[in-house]
């Protein structure tokens, strides 16, 4: 190979002349320039994409901030405005009506039993038929007996003595202790004793401690015969006797209610229940 061929020939062909070109090094060296160009172009493209994306996002963000910062303008129109000359001034309130004149009043002296010679003229009890249109009061006061009105009328009544304040009627159930016809157990005394024998159970605690005696149970039989307000009175025996007595009384059926003046009334009733241990 002459000098001209060396300079004109590819350097790799000269380098690998007479050597194994299939090994791989030949091909790698031959495509080195192409691979470097591709890598450079790829790197530059990626850099351009990153920079372009950043610039684009920055512009979009700036545009959105510009839109948000724009002031919102809302037009408000005021209508039906009144001038100070149009202000309505309400008329002054009417003066209060003076109260009518009061009627004459006559002092009423409470009656006192004493001797006639000790009674003064001013303390004499006024006859009712001599009062006329005058009002009853605590002192003798001269007023208008024709057009005057007494104090109850001035407070809202229709005339003399027509404004009497009545206490409200409060219906309270009166509980009596003794009436003409006392309440009775259905069936009478024998039925009551049988009910107690069949239902009273001697408490075990009282049996073990040998507690016995009479327990007095107090309750109210109302107008309908129902039993209410059951409780024991007197000295406490203990051992469960009071509790057992209350339980049995509450278990009783309706009684026949008591009567007073042929009217059903509520009656307070005391029932003795005796507990005795059998030896």
C-alpha positions as CSV (number, residue, x, y, z in Angstrom):
1,X,0.0,0.0,0.0
2,X,1.5,3.3,-1.1
3,X,1.3,6.6,0.7
4,X,-1.6,7.9,-1.3
5,X,-3.7,4.9,-0.5
6,X,-2.9,5.3,3.2
7,X,-4.1,8.9,3.4
8,X,-7.2,8.2,1.2
9,X,-8.2,4.9,2.8
10,X,-10.3,4.8,5.9
11,X,-8.2,4.7,9.0
12,X,-10.1,1.8,10.5
13,X,-9.7,-0.3,7.4
14,X,-6.0,0.3,7.6
15,X,-5.9,-0.4,11.3
16,X,-7.9,-3.6,11.0
17,X,-6.3,-4.7,7.7
18,X,-5.5,-8.3,7.9
19,X,-7.3,-8.7,11.2
20,X,-10.6,-10.1,12.3
21,X,-13.2,-7.4,11.6
22,X,-16.1,-9.6,12.9
23,X,-14.8,-9.3,16.5
24,X,-16.9,-6.2,17.3
25,X,-14.3,-3.6,18.0
26,X,-14.2,-2.7,14.3
27,X,-18.0,-2.0,14.2
28,X,-17.9,-0.1,17.4
29,X,-15.1,2.2,16.2
30,X,-16.8,2.6,12.8
31,X,-20.2,3.7,14.3
32,X,-18.7,5.9,17.1
33,X,-19.3,9.2,15.3
34,X,-22.9,8.3,14.6
35,X,-23.6,7.2,18.2
36,X,-22.0,10.4,19.5
37,X,-24.2,12.5,17.3
38,X,-27.4,10.6,18.3
39,X,-26.5,11.0,22.0
40,X,-25.8,14.7,21.6
41,X,-29.0,15.3,19.7
42,X,-31.0,13.3,22.3
43,X,-29.5,15.2,25.2
44,X,-30.2,18.5,23.6
45,X,-33.8,17.5,22.8
46,X,-34.4,16.4,26.4
47,X,-32.9,19.7,27.7
48,X,-35.1,21.7,25.3
49,X,-38.2,19.8,26.4
50,X,-37.4,20.4,30.1
51,X,-36.7,24.1,29.5
52,X,-39.7,24.5,27.3
53,X,-42.0,22.8,29.7
54,X,-40.7,25.0,32.6
55,X,-41.2,28.2,30.5
56,X,-44.7,27.1,29.4
57,X,-45.8,26.2,33.0
58,X,-44.4,29.5,34.2
59,X,-46.4,31.4,31.6
60,X,-49.6,29.5,32.3
61,X,-49.2,30.1,36.1
62,X,-48.6,33.8,35.5
63,X,-51.7,34.0,33.3
64,X,-53.8,32.3,35.9
65,X,-52.5,34.6,38.6
66,X,-53.3,37.5,36.4
67,X,-56.9,36.3,36.0
68,X,-57.3,35.8,39.7
69,X,-55.9,39.2,40.6
70,X,-58.4,41.0,38.4
71,X,-60.9,42.9,40.6
72,X,-64.5,41.8,40.5
73,X,-66.8,44.7,39.7
74,X,-70.4,44.5,40.8
75,X,-72.8,47.2,39.9
76,X,-75.2,48.2,42.7
77,X,-78.2,50.4,41.9
78,X,-80.0,52.1,44.8
79,X,-83.6,52.7,44.2
80,X,-86.6,54.1,46.1
81,X,-84.4,56.4,48.1
82,X,-86.3,59.0,50.1
83,X,-85.0,62.5,50.7
84,X,-85.2,64.0,54.1
85,X,-88.2,66.0,53.0
86,X,-90.1,62.7,52.5
87,X,-89.7,61.5,56.1
88,X,-93.0,60.7,57.7
89,X,-93.3,62.1,61.2
90,X,-95.9,60.3,63.3
91,X,-98.5,62.4,65.0
92,X,-98.1,63.0,68.7
93,X,-99.9,60.6,71.0
94,X,-103.3,61.7,72.3
95,X,-103.3,63.0,75.8
96,X,-104.5,60.6,78.4
97,X,-108.2,60.8,79.3
98,X,-108.6,62.0,82.9
99,X,-110.3,59.5,85.2
100,X,-113.9,60.1,86.1
101,X,-114.6,61.5,89.5
102,X,-114.9,59.2,92.5
103,X,-118.2,58.6,94.2
104,X,-118.6,59.5,97.9
105,X,-117.5,56.8,100.4
106,X,-119.0,56.0,103.8
107,X,-116.8,54.7,106.6
108,X,-118.0,51.3,107.9
109,X,-117.2,50.7,111.5
110,X,-116.8,47.0,112.5
111,X,-119.5,46.2,115.1
112,X,-118.3,46.0,118.7
113,X,-120.5,44.8,121.6
114,X,-120.4,47.4,124.4
115,X,-122.7,49.6,126.5
116,X,-124.8,52.2,124.7
117,X,-123.4,55.1,126.8
118,X,-119.8,54.3,125.6
119,X,-120.7,54.4,121.9
120,X,-119.7,57.7,120.2
121,X,-121.9,59.2,117.4
122,X,-119.1,58.8,114.8
123,X,-118.8,55.1,115.7
124,X,-122.4,54.3,115.1
125,X,-122.9,51.6,112.5
126,X,-124.3,53.0,109.3
127,X,-127.5,51.5,108.1
128,X,-127.2,49.9,104.7
129,X,-130.4,51.3,103.4
130,X,-129.1,54.8,104.1
131,X,-125.9,54.4,102.0
132,X,-127.6,54.8,98.6
133,X,-125.1,55.2,95.7
134,X,-122.2,55.8,98.0
135,X,-119.3,53.4,98.2
136,X,-118.1,51.5,101.3
137,X,-114.7,52.6,102.4
138,X,-112.4,53.2,105.4
139,X,-113.3,56.9,105.7
140,X,-116.0,59.4,105.0
141,X,-115.1,61.1,101.7
142,X,-117.3,63.5,99.8
143,X,-117.4,62.8,96.1
144,X,-119.6,63.1,93.0
145,X,-122.7,61.0,93.9
146,X,-124.3,61.5,90.5
147,X,-121.5,61.0,87.9
148,X,-118.9,59.5,90.2
149,X,-117.7,55.9,90.2
150,X,-116.4,53.8,93.0
151,X,-112.9,52.4,93.2
152,X,-113.8,48.9,91.9
153,X,-115.5,50.5,88.9
154,X,-112.5,52.7,88.2
155,X,-110.4,49.6,88.2
156,X,-112.4,48.1,85.4
157,X,-115.8,47.1,86.7
158,X,-119.1,48.0,85.2
159,X,-120.6,49.7,88.3
160,X,-120.5,50.0,92.1
161,X,-119.7,46.7,93.6
162,X,-119.5,44.8,90.3
163,X,-115.7,44.3,90.3
164,X,-115.5,41.8,93.1
165,X,-112.4,39.6,92.7
166,X,-113.2,36.0,93.4
167,X,-110.6,33.5,94.4
168,X,-110.0,30.8,91.8
169,X,-111.7,27.6,92.6
170,X,-109.2,24.9,93.2
171,X,-110.5,21.4,93.4
172,X,-108.7,19.5,96.0
173,X,-109.5,16.0,96.9
174,X,-110.3,15.9,100.6
175,X,-109.1,12.7,102.4
176,X,-111.4,11.9,105.3
177,X,-110.7,9.7,108.3
178,X,-114.2,8.9,109.4
179,X,-117.3,8.9,107.2
180,X,-120.8,7.7,107.3
181,X,-120.0,4.6,105.3
182,X,-116.4,3.4,105.6
183,X,-114.8,1.7,102.6
184,X,-115.1,-2.1,102.7
185,X,-113.2,-5.0,101.2
186,X,-115.1,-6.8,98.5
187,X,-116.9,-9.5,100.4
188,X,-116.6,-8.0,103.8
189,X,-114.4,-8.7,106.8
190,X,-114.4,-12.5,106.3
191,X,-113.2,-12.1,102.7
192,X,-110.5,-9.6,103.9
193,X,-109.2,-12.1,106.5
194,X,-109.2,-14.9,104.0
195,X,-107.2,-12.7,101.6
196,X,-104.6,-11.9,104.2
197,X,-104.3,-15.6,105.2
198,X,-103.8,-16.7,101.6
199,X,-101.3,-14.0,100.6
200,X,-99.3,-13.0,103.6
201,X,-96.0,-14.9,103.7
202,X,-94.0,-14.8,106.9
203,X,-90.5,-13.4,106.1
204,X,-87.7,-15.9,106.7
205,X,-85.5,-13.3,108.4
206,X,-88.3,-12.6,110.9
207,X,-88.8,-16.3,111.5
208,X,-85.1,-16.9,112.1
209,X,-84.9,-14.0,114.5
210,X,-88.3,-14.8,116.1
211,X,-89.7,-11.4,115.3
212,X,-93.5,-11.2,115.6
213,X,-96.2,-8.6,116.4
214,X,-98.7,-6.4,114.7
215,X,-97.9,-4.1,111.7
216,X,-100.3,-1.2,111.1
217,X,-100.6,-0.4,107.4
218,X,-102.1,3.0,106.5
219,X,-103.5,3.6,103.0
220,X,-106.1,5.7,101.2
221,X,-109.2,4.3,99.4
222,X,-110.1,6.8,96.7
223,X,-113.5,7.5,95.2
224,X,-113.0,4.7,92.6
225,X,-111.9,2.2,95.3
226,X,-108.3,2.2,94.3
227,X,-105.6,1.9,97.0
228,X,-103.0,4.6,97.2
229,X,-100.3,6.0,99.5
230,X,-99.6,2.7,101.2
231,X,-97.2,3.0,104.2
232,X,-96.7,1.6,107.7
233,X,-97.1,3.5,110.9
234,X,-96.1,2.9,114.4
235,X,-93.0,1.2,115.8
236,X,-91.0,-0.7,113.3
237,X,-90.8,-4.5,113.8
238,X,-88.1,-5.2,111.2
239,X,-87.2,-8.5,109.7
240,X,-89.2,-7.7,106.5
241,X,-92.6,-7.5,108.2
242,X,-93.3,-4.0,107.0
243,X,-92.2,-4.7,103.5
244,X,-94.4,-7.9,103.3
245,X,-97.4,-6.0,104.7
246,X,-97.1,-3.2,102.1
247,X,-96.7,-5.8,99.3
248,X,-99.9,-7.6,100.4
249,X,-102.0,-4.4,100.7
250,X,-100.9,-3.2,97.2
251,X,-101.9,-6.5,95.9
252,X,-105.5,-6.1,97.1
253,X,-108.4,-5.7,94.6
254,X,-110.5,-2.5,94.4
255,X,-112.5,-1.8,97.6
256,X,-116.0,-0.4,97.8
257,X,-115.4,3.3,98.4
258,X,-116.6,5.2,101.4
259,X,-119.5,7.6,101.3
260,X,-120.3,10.9,103.0
261,X,-123.7,12.6,102.4
262,X,-124.4,9.9,99.8
263,X,-121.3,11.0,97.9
264,X,-118.2,8.9,97.2
265,X,-115.2,10.3,99.0
266,X,-111.5,9.3,99.6
267,X,-111.0,7.8,103.0
268,X,-107.8,7.0,105.0
269,X,-107.8,3.5,106.3
270,X,-105.7,1.7,108.9
271,X,-105.3,-2.1,108.7
272,X,-103.6,-4.2,111.4
273,X,-101.8,-7.3,110.2
274,X,-100.6,-9.6,113.0
275,X,-97.6,-11.9,112.6
276,X,-97.4,-14.8,115.1
277,X,-94.9,-17.7,115.3
278,X,-96.3,-21.1,116.0
279,X,-94.5,-23.0,118.7
